[in-house]
Amino acid sequence: MEATLLLAAIVLAALVIRAAVEELREPGRGRARWAFLKDRRALAAGAVVMLALGTLGWLLAGGQGLVWACLAALLAAYATNSHGRDR
């Protein structure tokens, strides 16, 4: 379980670092990357993914499956966001 949490934390840290570097290069760009946290459609998509994969992950792998379901839900919400798209 510890290795799974560590790997998921590394992936999340990479996303945060990427947004921070973009913010330094072009102010406002990093904030636009995390705008999906305020987008209802993106959050709904993430919630659906979390519910589906979380249930399946819990049944098949326990806590490890749940960790990866959370990360997949975050990435699904990020991909669904319509406000932070590249122009």
VENGI-V318206 format. One line per field, one symbol per residue. psi: psi as a letter, one per 30 degrees, with the letter a starting at -180 (. if undefined). burial: # if it has 24 or more other ideal C-beta (glycine too) atoms within 12 Angstrom, else .. A space follows every 50 residues. Layout:
psi: ???
burial: ???
This chain:
psi: eeeeeeeeeeeeeeeeeeeeeeeeejkfeeeeegffffjeeeeeeeeeee eeeeeeeeeegbeeeeeeeeeeeeeeeeffkffglk.
burial: .......#..........#............#####.....#..##..## ..##..#.......##############.##..#...
